[in-house]
Amino acid sequence: GMIAGLAISIILGRTLGAEGLGIINLANRIVGFVLVFLMLGLADVIVKEVAIAFERKDLQRVTNVTFTAKLLIVPIAIVLSLGFIYISPKLAQDFFEEPKLRLPLIISLSVIVFQLLSRIYASSVNGFRKIWQSSLVNDTLSALVVVLGLLACLVFGIQITIVSVAILYAGARIVVTLVFHLYWRTLFNPKLKPQLVSRSLLKVGIPLLIASSSGLIKNNADIIMLGWLSNSTEVGLYSVAARLGLLTSFVHLVTAASLSPKIASLYAENKHMEMKRMVQKITRLLAFVGISSFIIYLVFGRPILSIWGAEFTSAYWALGIIAFGQLFNITTGATGVMLIMTGHERIIGIITLVSACVSIGLNLFLIPKFGAIGAAMATGSTLILENMIKLIVVYKKLGVLTITFRRIHD
């Protein structure tokens, strides 16, 4: 997924330039922003509930959880996505002052229900311990469809435009949903009558909605505020620096996804020492990845950025700053997942909300002064602050210090 995503970014950088790449990224970020709110914080709840039900061989509970999630999310999504489509011309023209953003935004919003369904399926598949399958279909397939479409355009001499790229992305999202639906049906298809479990789901989901929406604000504030306070070219330059700087987060995300059901099970079974040893071992590996990637970017940053085109080398300092922040993120380990899977959803909500507020404040202050570098400074600082807080809270609440330089024995 990451490789296909990089390939897309390089092709768009070289064909549409920093401005075109910036518009596509801005449209995708706005839609991603809307998506998390529409998921009602249920993505992690589904993983947790399905993982526990799967462990207990409770197929009825799995059926109820997936059915309820769809019933809660899809009707709201249809209504709200139509509302967002209606206001998107005004958003593009008046708020972002970028008329070229209008069509890509409308096209992206029109397939939002498909994206939500694929996220529900991805979380369910993850709960069944099919972690790499979930990640492969959810992340890789969409990017693969887009990159194949772009390569076909290059081979057959079809002009790549901002609108054609937006259509490619929309088509890819529909394909992912259909594939996920078929995969889930082959994985789990008992003939059980579903029942609503909305109250218990939403009880856990609402604190996680605060966490996930705050996290989304924090993670997307840079691109969206850069589009608002600066211009599409700066968004394009910054998005490449951010993509490279956060490349190691893929390792972090896959690790967190694989750990989440294991942590939930071990904690439920009171195997705290086993959970501690597992997390510390993984964190040491993550730290090695984080330090190595930071050194590579410092030394080879400019030549790497030039792959996108000569104009992108000006994003070197933004890349270095983001990579430094990411170093803290990855070396502290899966602290966020540990808190969620051990019933501390409310604390995660508060930490992420504070981080989102800090991110917005820093972006608001730094972007008008420094543009893309200002956005990088805001992102890097927020990453460091949030991960240091999580590290301390995990130690206080669970007695686990994820970072350890001592040799861990089985």
C-alpha positions in Angstrom: 0.0 0.0 0.0 2.8 2.4 0.9 4.7 1.6 -2.2 1.7 2.1 -4.4 0.9 5.3 -2.6 4.4 6.6 -3.2 4.2 5.6 -6.9 0.9 7.6 -7.1 2.4 10.6 -5.4 5.5 10.5 -7.7 3.4 10.2 -10.9 1.1 13.0 -9.8 4.0 15.2 -8.8 5.7 14.8 -12.2 2.5 15.2 -14.2 0.4 17.7 -12.3 3.2 19.4 -10.4 3.0 20.6 -6.7 -0.2 22.5 -7.3 -2.2 19.6 -8.8 -0.8 17.1 -6.2 -1.8 19.6 -3.5 -5.5 19.8 -4.8 -5.9 16.0 -4.9 -4.4 15.6 -1.5 -6.6 18.4 -0.1 -9.7 16.8 -1.5 -8.7 13.4 -0.1 -8.0 14.9 3.4 -11.3 16.7 3.5 -13.1 13.4 2.7 -11.0 11.5 5.2 -11.9 14.2 7.8 -15.6 13.6 7.2 -15.2 9.8 7.2 -13.9 9.5 10.8 -16.9 11.5 12.1 -19.3 9.3 10.2 -17.7 6.1 11.6 -19.0 7.3 15.1 -15.8 6.0 16.7 -16.9 2.4 16.0 -13.8 1.2 14.1 -11.8 0.1 17.2 -15.0 -1.0 19.0 -15.7 -3.4 16.2 -12.2 -4.8 16.3 -12.4 -5.3 20.1 -15.9 -6.7 20.2 -15.3 -9.1 17.3 -11.9 -10.2 18.7 -13.4 -11.1 22.1 -16.5 -12.8 20.5 -14.3 -14.7 18.1 -12.1 -15.9 21.0 -15.3 -17.1 22.8 -16.7 -18.7 19.6 -19.8 -16.4 20.0 -20.9 -16.1 16.3 -24.2 -14.5 17.3 -22.3 -11.6 18.9 -20.2 -11.1 15.8 -23.3 -11.0 13.6 -25.0 -8.5 16.0 -21.9 -6.2 16.1 -21.4 -5.9 12.3 -25.2 -5.6 11.7 -25.5 -2.8 14.3 -22.5 -0.9 13.0 -23.9 -0.8 9.5 -27.4 0.2 10.7 -25.9 3.1 12.8 -23.5 4.4 10.2 -24.9 4.0 6.7 -28.2 6.1 6.9 -26.4 9.0 8.6 -23.6 8.8 6.0 -26.1 9.0 3.1 -27.8 12.2 4.5 -24.6 14.0 5.5 -22.6 13.2 2.4 -25.4 14.7 0.3 -25.2 17.8 2.5 -21.4 18.0 2.0 -21.8 17.7 -1.7 -24.2 20.6 -1.7 -21.8 22.9 0.1 -18.6 21.8 -1.6 -18.6 24.5 -4.3 -18.8 27.1 -1.6 -16.0 25.4 0.4 -13.8 25.3 -2.7 -14.5 28.9 -3.8 -14.8 30.8 -0.6 -13.0 28.9 2.1 -10.0 27.5 0.3 -10.1 30.0 -2.5 -9.3 27.2 -5.0 -12.0 26.8 -7.7 -10.1 23.7 -9.1 -10.9 21.9 -5.9 -14.7 21.8 -6.5 -15.0 18.8 -8.9 -12.5 16.5 -7.1 -14.3 17.2 -3.8 -17.8 16.4 -5.2 -16.5 13.2 -6.9 -14.7 12.0 -3.6 -17.8 12.8 -1.5 -20.1 10.8 -3.8 -18.4 7.4 -2.8 -18.2 8.1 1.0 -20.8 5.4 1.9 -18.6 2.8 0.1 -15.6 3.8 2.1 -17.5 3.5 5.4 -18.7 0.0 4.5 -15.2 -1.1 3.7 -14.0 0.3 7.0 -16.6 -1.7 8.9 -15.6 -4.9 7.0 -11.9 -4.1 7.6 -12.4 -3.8 11.4 -14.4 -7.1 11.4 -11.7 -8.9 9.5 -9.1 -7.5 11.8 -11.1 -8.8 14.8 -10.9 -12.3 13.2 -7.1 -12.1 13.5 -6.8 -11.7 9.7 -4.6 -8.7 10.2 -2.5 -8.7 7.1 -5.6 -9.5 4.9 -7.4 -6.5 6.5 -4.4 -4.2 5.9 -3.8 -5.6 2.4 -7.3 -5.1 1.1 -8.0 -1.8 2.9 -4.7 0.0 2.2 -3.1 -1.8 -0.7 -5.9 -2.6 -3.1 -7.3 1.0 -3.4 -3.8 2.4 -4.1 -3.0 -0.5 -6.5 -6.2 0.3 -8.6 -5.2 4.0 -8.8 -1.6 3.4 -9.7 -2.6 0.9 -12.4 -5.1 3.4 -13.8 -2.3 6.1 -13.8 0.2 3.8 -15.5 -2.4 2.9 -18.2 -2.9 6.6 -18.8 0.9 7.1 -19.3 1.2 4.0 -21.5 -1.8 4.9 -23.8 -1.0 8.6 -23.8 -4.1 9.7 -22.0 -3.8 13.1 -20.3 -3.7 12.9 -16.5 -5.9 15.7 -15.0 -7.1 16.6 -11.5 -10.6 15.4 -12.4 -9.5 12.1 -14.0 -7.4 11.3 -10.9 -10.4 12.0 -8.6 -12.5 9.6 -10.7 -9.8 7.0 -10.5 -9.8 7.3 -6.7 -13.6 7.0 -6.5 -13.6 3.9 -8.7 -10.9 2.3 -6.5 -12.9 2.9 -3.4 -15.9 1.1 -4.9 -13.7 -1.9 -5.9 -12.3 -2.1 -2.4 -15.8 -2.2 -0.8 -17.0 -5.0 -3.2 -13.9 -7.1 -2.6 -14.2 -6.7 1.2 -17.8 -7.6 1.1 -17.1 -10.8 -0.8 -14.1 -11.7 1.5 -16.2 -11.2 4.7 -18.9 -13.4 3.3 -16.4 -16.2 2.6 -14.8 -15.7 6.1 -18.0 -15.4 8.1 -21.4 -16.2 6.8 -23.5 -18.0 9.4 -27.3 -18.0 8.9 -28.1 -16.1 12.1 -30.7 -13.5 12.7 -29.0 -10.2 13.6 -30.0 -8.3 16.7 -29.2 -4.7 17.6 -26.5 -4.0 20.2 -26.5 -0.2 19.6 -26.4 0.8 23.3 -23.4 -1.2 24.3 -21.5 -0.3 21.0 -22.2 3.5 21.3 -21.3 3.5 25.0 -17.8 2.6 24.1 -17.9 4.3 20.7 -18.7 7.8 21.8 -15.4 8.3 23.9 -13.6 6.7 20.9 -15.3 9.1 18.5 -13.9 11.9 20.6 -10.5 10.2 20.3 -10.7 9.4 16.6 -12.2 12.7 15.6 -9.6 14.6 17.7 -6.9 12.4 16.2 -8.3 13.1 12.7 -8.3 16.9 13.4 -4.7 16.6 14.6 -3.6 14.4 11.6 -5.3 16.5 9.0 -5.1 20.0 10.4 -1.7 20.5 8.7 -2.9 19.8 5.1 -6.4 21.4 5.5 -5.1 24.6 7.3 -2.2 24.8 4.8 -4.8 24.8 2.0 -6.8 27.5 3.8 -4.0 29.7 5.1 -1.5 29.3 2.2 -2.0 27.7 -1.3 -2.2 24.4 -3.2 1.5 24.5 -4.2 2.6 24.6 -0.5 0.1 21.7 0.2 1.7 19.7 -2.7 5.3 20.3 -1.4 4.3 19.6 2.2 2.3 16.5 1.4 5.3 14.8 -0.2 7.5 15.7 2.9 4.7 14.4 5.2 4.3 11.1 3.1 8.0 10.4 3.3 8.4 11.5 6.9 5.5 9.4 8.1 6.5 6.4 6.0 7.7 4.6 9.1 4.2 5.0 10.6 3.1 2.2 8.3 5.3 -0.2 10.3 3.8 1.3 13.5 0.2 1.0 12.2 0.6 -2.6 11.1 2.2 -3.5 14.4 -0.6 -1.8 16.3 -3.2 -3.6 14.3 -1.6 -7.0 14.9 -1.1 -6.2 18.6 -4.6 -4.9 19.4 -6.6 -8.2 19.5 -3.7 -9.9 21.4 -3.5 -7.1 24.0 -7.3 -7.2 24.4 -7.2 -11.0 25.0 -4.2 -11.0 27.3 -5.6 -8.2 29.4 -9.0 -9.9 29.6 -7.2 -13.1 30.8 -5.2 -11.2 33.4 -1.9 -12.1 31.7 -0.3 -8.7 32.4 3.3 -9.8 32.5 3.0 -11.6 29.1 1.4 -8.5 27.6 4.3 -6.3 29.0 7.0 -8.5 27.5 5.3 -8.7 24.1 4.9 -4.9 23.9 8.5 -4.2 25.0 10.0 -6.6 22.4 8.0 -5.0 19.6 8.9 -1.4 20.8 12.6 -2.2 20.6 12.2 -3.3 16.9 10.1 -0.1 16.2 12.9 2.1 17.7 15.5 0.6 15.4 13.2 1.3 12.4 12.6 4.9 13.6 16.2 5.8 14.2 17.4 4.3 10.9 14.8 6.2 8.8 15.5 9.5 10.5 19.2 9.2 9.6 18.4 8.2 6.0 16.2 11.4 5.6 18.8 13.7 7.0 21.6 12.4 4.7 19.6 11.6 1.5 16.6 13.9 1.9 17.2 16.2 -1.1 18.0 13.4 -3.7 14.9 11.5 -2.5 12.6 14.5 -2.9 14.0 15.3 -6.4 12.3 12.0 -7.6 9.0 14.0 -7.5 10.5 16.8 -9.5 13.1 19.6 -8.9 10.5 21.9 -7.2 10.0 19.4 -4.4 13.6 19.6 -3.1 12.5 22.8 -1.3 10.5 20.5 1.1 13.8 19.2 2.7 13.5 21.0 6.0 9.8 20.1 6.3 10.8 16.5 5.8 13.5 16.6 8.5 11.2 18.2 11.0 8.4 15.7 10.4 10.9 12.7 10.5 12.1 14.0 13.9 8.6 14.0 15.3 7.9 10.6 13.8 11.0 9.3 15.6 9.3 10.0 18.9 6.0 8.4 17.7 7.5 5.1 16.6 10.1 4.7 19.5 7.4 5.0 22.2 5.5 1.9 20.8 1.9 1.0 20.7 0.8 3.1 23.7 -2.4 4.3 22.2 -3.6 0.8 21.3 -2.7 -0.4 24.8 -4.9 2.2 26.4 -7.9 1.5 24.1 -7.7 -2.3 24.4 -7.5 -2.2 28.2 -10.6 0.0 28.7 -9.0 3.4 28.9 -10.8 4.9 25.9 -11.8 8.1 27.8 -8.1 8.9 28.6 -7.2 8.4 25.0 -10.0 10.8 24.1 -8.7 13.5 26.4 -5.0 13.1 25.2 -6.0 13.2 21.6 -8.3 16.2 22.1 -5.5 18.1 23.8 -3.1 17.2 21.0 -5.7 18.3 18.4 -6.1 21.7 20.1 -2.3 22.1 20.3 -2.0 21.1 16.6 -4.6 23.7 15.5 -3.0 26.4 17.6 0.5 25.7 16.2 -0.7 25.5 12.6 -2.7 28.7 13.0 0.4 30.5 14.3 3.2 28.9 12.2 1.6 28.4 8.7 1.1 32.1 7.9 4.8 32.8 8.9 6.6 29.7 7.4 4.2 27.9 5.1 5.0 24.2 4.6 7.8 24.4 7.1 5.4 25.9 9.7 3.0 23.0 9.1 5.9 20.6 9.6 6.9 22.3 12.9 3.3 22.0 14.1 3.1 18.3 13.2 6.4 17.4 14.7 5.8 19.2 18.0 2.3 17.6 18.3 3.7 14.1 17.7 6.4 14.6 20.4 4.0 16.0 23.0 1.2 13.4 22.4 3.6 10.4 22.6 5.4 11.5 25.7 2.0 11.9 27.4 0.8 8.5 26.3 4.1 6.9 27.5 3.6 8.3 31.0 -0.1 7.4 31.2 0.6 3.8 30.1 3.2 3.5 32.8 0.9 5.0 35.5 -2.2 3.1 34.5 -0.8 -0.3 33.4 2.7 -0.4 35.0 4.2 -0.9 31.6 7.1 1.2 30.3 7.1 0.4 26.6 10.7 1.8 26.1 13.3 -0.4 27.6 17.0 -0.8 26.7 17.5 -3.9 28.8 17.5 -7.3 27.3 14.1 -8.9 27.6 14.0 -12.6 28.6 11.1 -14.9 27.8 
